[in-house]
Amino acid sequence: MDQNNNMDSQIEELIERREKADLNGGQEKIDRHNKLGFYTARQRIAKLVDPDTFLELGKLAHSDQAGAESKSAGDGVITGLAKVNDRPVVIQAADKTVFAGTEGMVYFRKMKAAHRFAVKRGIPMINLMEGGGLRMPDGMGADGISQMLFPQELLLHQRKVPMITAILGDSFGGPTWSAVSSDFVTQVKGTAMAVAGPRMLSVATGEKVSNEELGGWKVHAEHTGQVDSFVEDEESALKAVKDFLDYFPLQGKDEPNHKKTTDNPHRILEEIADIVPTRQKRAYDMKKVIKEIVDDGDYFELKSLYGRALITCLARIDGRVVGIIANNPIMYAGAAGPKECEKATEFIVLCDSYNIPLVFLHDTPGFRVSSEAEKAKIPTNIMVWNQALAQSTVPKISIVVRKSIGAAYGNMCGPTMGADFVVAWPTAEINFTGPEVGINVVYGQELKEAENPEEKISELLDTWSFDSSPYKAAGKYLIDDVIDPRDTRKFLSQTFEYIHVGNKSKSNRNLANWPTGF
């Protein structure tokens, strides 16, 4: 009897401890955080995961600093396992109600353990982040900092499983390291992400800067490219996490799920002729072409505001996940600069690491070369893009929609660049340079001496345009075919069906260890 009473009291004590841990930094701090317009870590997890699936690990953990035990439930981070759309995930969510979400020794242990489990068991890792970086005094002194440097689990992740980060509040230090090491990052507008906060920056360097100026969403959208999507609120950020995850396998050695679709894979694209002008210099939005081609018009774009002359997005064709790299003539006529090069490289690495076939849609007059582009290392960026392309082993299909000029024809996976198939629309213009530039270089003297230079240019343009048509390349079997634009979806559906025969479409994952940020 005494034994049973003792067990009851032990269970009661456990329940009390767990209920206290549920409140993390306390109800007052929870209310304050909510009043500021933010969800708490637990609220975020509840909104993200399937109901009743969250299994918390380390719930009773707390700071190991003397005197901090009773006010540090979870030590600033909540970790555990759950399901999202019935698929398993590992989650870590920074808890702003405990020491402002800063990282202590126990926080580090929990984070590293969660990461190790995700990799060991082949389960995607989701980071719901905000916080002020390394905690003082935990990281102070030779002994403190010696235990809290960059975790090897993060540095040696090697894209073994998808890693996804949502920046849901101001994030400095650790949350930023997680984000820039991830496959996908979404950021709520109004938050900041940077190495250190403005206060530390002011003390260390004297620079006075706001959170927004230091690491606000526009900084990352237009200048750094370190964030893939920007949203208005936390619900949208959590939706972006779910949507991205839906395109990916659980781990790098698997293929993404093939979903049944009611969208006819051989659907004729009746509207395509109205979208793409035959006049080479007329702009149009390539996103409208993509929408026509993919299942149900749905696609998930990455880095939409960075390197805007190039589109990178995930979609499905006949239920199969594909990655699309497309020039966008509505921006700089589709000519890529240094940012577009970085964007393409990073996307090729991402898709190759997770067995996602690539589709290239060409409409580019070449690279956006200039003295500023040279200062931004565009030759290196062009060749790094090519190196990633050459080392990628996922299936690749390349379609020249309207024009593909010079070296850009190669970077967009033209002939000899590793594509399974290269085809063109009849509107395609393929050449070393554009007709006007080429004619002026080759026939410059003749044009100077011509009685009617404009008439001579027109005459030469007719010849040059003929030479640039896709039929010469098709005639010598340098490209696989010239296809009816209306059959583009049908062609992609058919070729992918054959490419996937016998489970031979998996990547060799040559790029899985490519540094993140490219």
RODO-720704 format. One record per residue (C-alpha): residue number from 1; x, y, z. Coordinates in steps of 0.5 Angstrom, whole numbers, padded with zeros to 4 digits. Layout:
zator,x,y,z
NUM,X,Y,Z
...
END
This chain:
zator,x,y,z
1,0000,0000,0000
2,0005,0005,0002
3,0009,0003,-0005
4,0003,0005,-0009
5,0002,0011,-0005
6,0009,0013,-0006
7,0008,0011,-0014
8,0002,0016,-0014
9,0006,0022,-0011
10,0012,0021,-0016
11,0007,0021,-0022
12,0004,0027,-0019
13,0011,0030,-0018
14,0012,0028,-0026
15,0006,0031,-0028
16,0007,0038,-0024
17,0014,0038,-0027
18,0011,0037,-0034
19,0006,0042,-0033
20,0011,0047,-0031
21,0015,0046,-0037
22,0009,0047,-0042
23,0009,0054,-0040
24,0017,0055,-0041
25,0018,0062,-0039
26,0012,0063,-0036
27,0005,0065,-0037
28,0006,0072,-0037
29,0012,0072,-0042
30,0007,0068,-0047
31,0002,0073,-0046
32,0007,0078,-0048
33,0010,0075,-0054
34,0003,0074,-0056
35,0001,0081,-0055
36,0007,0083,-0060
37,0004,0079,-0065
38,0008,0073,-0065
39,0006,0065,-0063
40,0010,0062,-0058
41,0015,0056,-0060
42,0009,0051,-0058
43,0004,0054,-0061
44,0008,0054,-0068
45,0009,0047,-0067
46,0002,0046,-0066
47,0000,0050,-0072
48,0005,0046,-0076
49,0004,0039,-0075
50,-0001,0034,-0075
51,-0006,0034,-0069
52,-0003,0029,-0063
53,0003,0027,-0067
54,0008,0031,-0063
55,0013,0027,-0059
56,0017,0032,-0055
57,0024,0030,-0053
58,0028,0034,-0047
59,0022,0037,-0044
60,0025,0037,-0037
61,0031,0040,-0039
62,0034,0046,-0037
63,0040,0051,-0036
64,0046,0048,-0033
65,0048,0054,-0030
66,0047,0055,-0022
67,0041,0058,-0020
68,0038,0058,-0027
69,0034,0052,-0027
70,0028,0054,-0025
71,0027,0059,-0030
72,0029,0056,-0036
73,0025,0050,-0038
74,0027,0047,-0044
75,0033,0052,-0044
76,0030,0056,-0050
77,0029,0051,-0055
78,0023,0045,-0056
79,0025,0039,-0060
80,0022,0033,-0062
81,0019,0028,-0067
82,0012,0029,-0071
83,0008,0028,-0077
84,0007,0034,-0083
85,0002,0031,-0088
86,0003,0024,-0085
87,0010,0024,-0086
88,0015,0024,-0080
89,0019,0030,-0079
90,0024,0032,-0073
91,0023,0039,-0070
92,0027,0044,-0066
93,0023,0051,-0065
94,0027,0056,-0061
95,0023,0059,-0055
96,0023,0067,-0054
97,0020,0066,-0047
98,0026,0063,-0044
99,0032,0068,-0044
100,0030,0071,-0051
101,0031,0064,-0054
102,0039,0065,-0054
103,0043,0058,-0054
104,0046,0055,-0048
105,0050,0049,-0046
106,0043,0045,-0046
107,0040,0048,-0052
108,0046,0046,-0056
109,0046,0039,-0053
110,0038,0038,-0055
111,0039,0041,-0062
112,0045,0037,-0064
113,0041,0030,-0061
114,0035,0032,-0066
115,0040,0033,-0072
116,0044,0027,-0071
117,0037,0023,-0070
118,0034,0026,-0076
119,0040,0024,-0080
120,0041,0017,-0077
121,0034,0015,-0079
122,0033,0019,-0085
123,0028,0024,-0083
124,0027,0031,-0085
125,0029,0037,-0080
126,0025,0043,-0079
127,0028,0049,-0075
128,0023,0054,-0073
129,0027,0060,-0071
130,0028,0066,-0067
131,0033,0068,-0062
132,0039,0072,-0060
133,0045,0068,-0061
134,0050,0065,-0056
135,0048,0066,-0049
136,0052,0069,-0044
137,0055,0067,-0039
138,0054,0060,-0042
139,0059,0062,-0048
140,0064,0066,-0044
141,0071,0064,-0042
142,0076,0059,-0045
143,0072,0053,-0043
144,0065,0056,-0045
145,0067,0058,-0052
146,0071,0052,-0053
147,0064,0048,-0052
148,0060,0052,-0056
149,0063,0053,-0063
150,0059,0051,-0070
151,0057,0044,-0069
152,0059,0038,-0073
153,0052,0036,-0074
154,0051,0042,-0078
155,0057,0043,-0082
156,0057,0035,-0084
157,0050,0035,-0086
158,0051,0034,-0093
159,0044,0034,-0095
160,0043,0027,-0092
161,0036,0029,-0091
162,0032,0036,-0093
163,0033,0041,-0088
164,0028,0047,-0087
165,0028,0054,-0083
166,0023,0059,-0082
167,0025,0065,-0079
168,0019,0067,-0075
169,0022,0073,-0071
170,0029,0077,-0070
171,0034,0072,-0071
172,0042,0073,-0070
173,0047,0068,-0069
174,0045,0060,-0068
175,0038,0061,-0072
176,0042,0065,-0078
177,0047,0059,-0078
178,0042,0054,-0079
179,0038,0058,-0084
180,0044,0059,-0089
181,0046,0051,-0088
182,0039,0050,-0090
183,0035,0047,-0097
184,0030,0052,-0096
185,0029,0058,-0092
186,0022,0063,-0091
187,0022,0069,-0087
188,0017,0073,-0084
189,0017,0080,-0087
190,0019,0085,-0081
191,0024,0080,-0078
192,0031,0080,-0079
193,0037,0075,-0080
194,0044,0077,-0079
195,0050,0074,-0075
196,0050,0079,-0070
197,0044,0084,-0067
198,0045,0092,-0068
199,0047,0093,-0061
200,0053,0088,-0061
201,0055,0091,-0068
202,0054,0098,-0065
203,0059,0096,-0059
204,0064,0092,-0063
205,0064,0097,-0069
206,0061,0103,-0068
207,0056,0102,-0073
208,0049,0105,-0072
209,0044,0101,-0076
210,0037,0098,-0075
211,0034,0091,-0075
212,0031,0092,-0082
213,0037,0095,-0085
214,0042,0090,-0082
215,0038,0083,-0084
216,0031,0085,-0086
217,0027,0081,-0092
218,0029,0086,-0097
219,0036,0085,-0096
220,0036,0078,-0097
221,0031,0079,-0102
222,0035,0083,-0107
223,0042,0083,-0104
224,0044,0076,-0101
225,0040,0071,-0104
226,0040,0067,-0097
227,0033,0067,-0096
228,0028,0063,-0101
229,0021,0066,-0100
230,0018,0072,-0096
231,0011,0072,-0093
232,0007,0077,-0089
233,0006,0072,-0083
234,0007,0066,-0079
235,0001,0062,-0082
236,0004,0063,-0089
237,0011,0061,-0087
238,0009,0055,-0084
239,0005,0054,-0090
240,0011,0055,-0094
241,0015,0050,-0090
242,0009,0045,-0091
243,0009,0046,-0099
244,0016,0046,-0100
245,0017,0039,-0096
246,0011,0036,-0100
247,0016,0036,-0106
248,0022,0033,-0103
249,0023,0025,-0101
250,0025,0024,-0093
251,0032,0023,-0095
252,0037,0024,-0100
253,0037,0017,-0103
254,0030,0017,-0104
255,0026,0020,-0110
256,0020,0025,-0109
257,0013,0022,-0108
258,0009,0021,-0115
259,0002,0024,-0114
260,-0003,0022,-0118
261,-0006,0028,-0122
262,-0013,0029,-0126
263,-0009,0034,-0131
264,-0008,0030,-0137
265,-0001,0029,-0138
266,-0002,0030,-0146
267,-0006,0036,-0145
268,-0005,0041,-0151
269,-0003,0048,-0149
270,-0008,0052,-0154
271,-0006,0058,-0150
272,0002,0058,-0151
273,0002,0061,-0158
274,-0002,0067,-0155
275,0003,0068,-0149
276,0010,0067,-0153
277,0011,0073,-0158
278,0015,0071,-0165
279,0018,0077,-0165
280,0025,0076,-0161
281,0025,0083,-0158
282,0018,0083,-0155
283,0018,0081,-0147
284,0013,0076,-0144
285,0013,0073,-0137
286,0016,0066,-0137
287,0012,0064,-0131
288,0005,0064,-0135
289,0009,0059,-0140
290,0011,0055,-0134
291,0004,0055,-0131
292,0001,0052,-0138
293,0006,0046,-0138
294,0006,0044,-0130
295,0000,0040,-0127
296,-0006,0044,-0125
297,-0002,0050,-0126
298,0001,0050,-0119
299,0009,0051,-0118
300,0013,0053,-0112
301,0018,0059,-0114
302,0025,0060,-0110
303,0028,0066,-0109
304,0023,0070,-0114
305,0026,0077,-0112
306,0033,0075,-0113
307,0036,0074,-0120
308,0030,0076,-0123
309,0032,0074,-0130
310,0032,0067,-0128
311,0026,0063,-0125
312,0027,0057,-0121
313,0021,0053,-0118
314,0019,0046,-0116
315,0013,0043,-0120
316,0010,0037,-0122
317,0009,0034,-0129
318,0004,0028,-0129
319,0005,0027,-0122
320,0013,0027,-0122
321,0016,0032,-0118
322,0021,0037,-0123
323,0025,0043,-0122
324,0025,0048,-0127
325,0030,0053,-0129
326,0028,0058,-0134
327,0030,0065,-0137
328,0025,0070,-0136
329,0025,0075,-0142
330,0021,0080,-0138
331,0027,0082,-0134
332,0033,0084,-0137
333,0031,0080,-0144
334,0032,0074,-0140
335,0040,0075,-0139
336,0043,0072,-0133
337,0048,0076,-0129
338,0052,0074,-0123
339,0046,0073,-0118
340,0042,0069,-0123
341,0048,0065,-0124
342,0049,0064,-0116
343,0041,0062,-0116
344,0042,0057,-0122
345,0048,0053,-0119
346,0044,0053,-0112
347,0038,0050,-0115
348,0042,0045,-0119
349,0045,0043,-0113
350,0039,0042,-0109
351,0035,0038,-0114
352,0041,0033,-0116
353,0042,0032,-0108
354,0034,0030,-0108
355,0033,0026,-0114
356,0029,0032,-0117
357,0030,0032,-0125
358,0031,0038,-0128
359,0027,0042,-0134
360,0031,0048,-0138
361,0027,0053,-0141
362,0031,0058,-0146
363,0030,0065,-0148
364,0036,0069,-0147
365,0040,0073,-0151
366,0046,0071,-0147
367,0050,0074,-0141
368,0049,0081,-0138
369,0056,0083,-0138
370,0059,0089,-0136
371,0064,0092,-0132
372,0060,0092,-0126
373,0059,0084,-0127
374,0066,0083,-0128
375,0067,0086,-0121
376,0062,0081,-0119
377,0066,0075,-0122
378,0061,0073,-0127
379,0066,0069,-0131
380,0067,0065,-0124
381,0060,0065,-0123
382,0058,0062,-0130
383,0063,0057,-0130
384,0061,0055,-0123
385,0054,0054,-0126
386,0057,0050,-0131
387,0061,0045,-0126
388,0055,0044,-0122
389,0051,0042,-0129
390,0057,0038,-0131
391,0057,0034,-0124
392,0049,0033,-0124
393,0047,0026,-0125
394,0039,0027,-0125
395,0035,0027,-0131
396,0035,0033,-0135
397,0031,0036,-0141
398,0032,0042,-0145
399,0027,0046,-0149
400,0029,0052,-0153
401,0023,0057,-0153
402,0025,0063,-0157
403,0032,0064,-0157
404,0039,0062,-0154
405,0045,0065,-0155
406,0052,0064,-0154
407,0055,0061,-0148
408,0048,0062,-0144
409,0046,0056,-0149
410,0051,0052,-0145
411,0049,0054,-0138
412,0042,0052,-0140
413,0044,0045,-0141
414,0044,0046,-0149
415,0048,0040,-0153
416,0054,0036,-0150
417,0052,0039,-0143
418,0049,0033,-0140
419,0042,0033,-0142
420,0038,0027,-0144
421,0034,0031,-0149
422,0035,0038,-0152
423,0029,0040,-0157
424,0027,0047,-0159
425,0020,0050,-0161
426,0020,0053,-0169
427,0021,0060,-0166
428,0028,0058,-0163
429,0034,0062,-0165
430,0040,0059,-0163
431,0047,0062,-0165
432,0054,0065,-0162
433,0051,0072,-0162
434,0045,0076,-0163
435,0044,0077,-0171
436,0045,0085,-0170
437,0051,0084,-0166
438,0054,0079,-0170
439,0052,0082,-0177
440,0056,0089,-0174
441,0062,0085,-0172
442,0063,0080,-0178
443,0060,0085,-0184
444,0062,0092,-0181
445,0067,0094,-0186
446,0062,0092,-0192
447,0056,0096,-0188
448,0060,0102,-0188
449,0061,0102,-0195
450,0054,0100,-0197
451,0050,0105,-0201
452,0044,0103,-0197
453,0046,0101,-0190
454,0039,0099,-0187
455,0037,0095,-0193
456,0044,0091,-0193
457,0043,0090,-0185
458,0036,0088,-0187
459,0038,0083,-0192
460,0044,0080,-0188
461,0039,0079,-0182
462,0034,0075,-0187
463,0040,0070,-0188
464,0043,0070,-0181
465,0036,0069,-0178
466,0036,0063,-0183
467,0042,0060,-0180
468,0040,0061,-0173
469,0034,0057,-0174
470,0033,0050,-0170
471,0033,0046,-0177
472,0040,0046,-0178
473,0042,0043,-0171
474,0036,0038,-0172
475,0038,0036,-0179
476,0045,0035,-0177
477,0042,0031,-0170
478,0045,0036,-0166
479,0039,0037,-0162
480,0033,0031,-0162
481,0028,0035,-0165
482,0024,0041,-0166
483,0017,0040,-0163
484,0010,0044,-0163
485,0010,0049,-0158
486,0003,0046,-0156
487,0006,0039,-0155
488,0011,0041,-0150
489,0007,0038,-0144
490,0006,0032,-0148
491,0013,0031,-0150
492,0016,0032,-0142
493,0011,0027,-0140
494,0013,0022,-0145
495,0020,0023,-0144
496,0020,0023,-0136
497,0016,0016,-0136
498,0021,0013,-0140
499,0027,0016,-0136
500,0024,0013,-0130
501,0023,0006,-0132
502,0027,0001,-0128
503,0029,0006,-0122
504,0035,0009,-0126
505,0033,0016,-0125
506,0036,0017,-0118
507,0042,0022,-0118
508,0049,0020,-0116
509,0049,0025,-0111
510,0056,0028,-0113
511,0053,0035,-0111
512,0051,0033,-0104
513,0057,0036,-0101
514,0057,0042,-0105
515,0057,0048,-0100
516,0051,0051,-0098
517,0050,0058,-0101
518,0051,0056,-0108
END
